[in-house]
Amino acid sequence: MIPLGNGSFKVSESGINELERICRESEQVENAAKSFFVSSLKGSTLLPEEETWKLFNDQLLIPLVRDMGARTYELVSGTATGIEKAIPFKTFLEKFQPEARMVLQNAVLAFIDPQNSATRSYILRYLNNYFFLEASNLPEETISALSALETDKPSFTIFVDTNFLFSILGLHDNPSNSAALSLQELLNR
């Protein structure tokens, strides 16, 4: 941001270029994810591509990210299983004709495959956006609590053995002397 002098600001040219680059990259990720999803629907005339893609995002993916929060990362990292049992997934499938549900279920499961970099990136972008929106809309009491933490000095309980203690006191030389000196420097800072 560049101040213009009259109390207003302008985005710098390099900032505009960076925003445009990020937008192009985001569009490429979305197009790749959409292309993969749509190709997974082939074979079903009961699932119109554009409408199904929009419903998938609006009624399954976004609510899933919102409800699961950080656990969404487990889905795209391959450490979580059981998406089929998640309530939004079941509810989402029930909105479609029974003949189309299996094709759609397979398309969704293929979409969240952690091995697919295009869809993984797409889901992670949703997750990052969700965290950003949540962090920018924190309630006043949460902000006050976080501000109070900022003024408190942290306290630590450190357990040491007698050799380390003797090193701090300068009573003898041992291999722990460098660690003792580092601790003393840290305490002085």
N, C-alpha and C positions, 0 to 999 in steps of 0.2 A: 504494500500500500504506500502511496506517495501522498503526503499532505499537499493540498493545493493553496493553502494560505488563508482561505476564507472559511475555515472550519470543516471543509469537505475533503474527501479523499478520492484518489483514483488508483485503480489497479495498474501496476507498472506493466510495460510491454512484455518484459520477461515473465511476469506473473500471468498475463493473458495467454502467452504462448504455452506456459506450463498447464494452465487450466484447459486449453484447447487440446493439448496432448493427452491429458488425463481423460477428457471426454471421448476422444477418439479411441483410446485404449479400452475404456469402459464399454463403448458401443461394440468394439470387436469381441470383447469377452461375452457380452450379451448375445450377439449374433451367433457366436460359436456354440454357446449353451443352448440357445433356441434351436439352432440347426440340429444339434444332437438330439434334443427332446423330440422335435418334429419327426426326425428320421426313425425314432423308436416307436412312433405311432403308426408307421406304415402297416398296411394290412387291415386297418379298421376304417371303414367308411362311416362309422358312427361317431368318430372323434374329429370334428373340424379342427384343423391345425391351429389357426390363430386363436380361436375361442378357447380351445383346450389349454394352450400355452398361457393365455391370460388368466384363466381359472386356476391353473396350477400355481402361478405366482401369487395371485391375490388370495386364494382360499386354502392353499396348502403350504407353500414355501415361506411366505412372509409370516403367517401365524406360527408355523413350526419354529422359525428363528426366534420370534417373539416369546413363545412359550418355553422353548428349551434354552434360550440365551447362550451362555458359554458352552453348554453341552452340545450345541450344534457343531462345534469344532470336533467333537468325538465322532460325529457322523462322517465328516469329510476327511478325518485322519485315519479312519478305519478301526478305531478302538471301541465304537459303539455298534450294537446290533439291535434288532427288534423294531425297526421302523414300522414294520407291518402292524405292530400292536399299538402304535401311537394313535391316540383318539382322533386327532385331526386327519390322519391318513385314512382311517376307516370311514369317517364322516365324509371326507372328500370323495372317496370312491362311490359311496352310496348316491351321489348326485348324478351318476351316469347310468346308462342302461346296463343291465347285467351282462349282456354280450360283450360290452366294451371294457368292462372292469379289469379283466385279466391283462389285456393289452396295455391299459393305462397303468396298472400296478407294476407291470414289468418295465414300462418306460420310466416311471418314477424311481424304481429301485436301481435301474441302470444310470439314471441321472445323478443319484447321490453316491455312485461308486467312487471311492477315494482314489482309484487309479486314473480317473478321467480328469485331466488337469483343467480343461475348459469349464466343466461344471463345478469342479472344486473351487476354482477361482471365482466363479459367479456366486456361489453360496457364501464364500468368505467375504465377498464384497457386501452382500446383504448383511452379514453378521457385523462387519465393521461399521456399516451405516447405522445399524440398530444401536450399537454401543455408543456411537457418536450422538445420536438423537437422545438416547436415554441420559447420557452424561450432560448434555446441554439443557436438559429439562429437570434437573434435580430439585426436589422440594427445598424450601428455605431452611427447614430444620436440619436437613442433611448437609447443606452447605455450611451452616453454622457449626455443626459438629466437626466437619472437616477443617474448618478454620481454627477451631479450638485445638485440634490436634497439632496444627502447624506451630503453635506457640509453645507447646510442651516440649521440654528437652527429653530425649529418649533416655531410658535407664536400662542398664544391662546388669545381669548377674553373671559373674565369671567365676568358674571353678578352676582352680589351679592346684598343682601338686607342690610339695615343699621345695623341690629343686627349682621350679619356676619362681616361687616366692623368694628363695635365696638369691636368685639371679636379679630380681627386681631390687632387692635390698643391697645388692653388690657384695654379698658375702662369699660367693665362690663363682668360678667359671664353669660353665657346662654348655652343651649344645643348645639349650633353650635361651641363652643370652640374647641372641638376635630377635627372638620372638618377644622377649621381655622388653627390649629396647623399642621395638615397633609399637608395643602396647603403650609404653610411656609416651612416645611421640604422639600417638593418637589421642591419649588423654590430655596432653598439653594443648593440642589443637582444639 
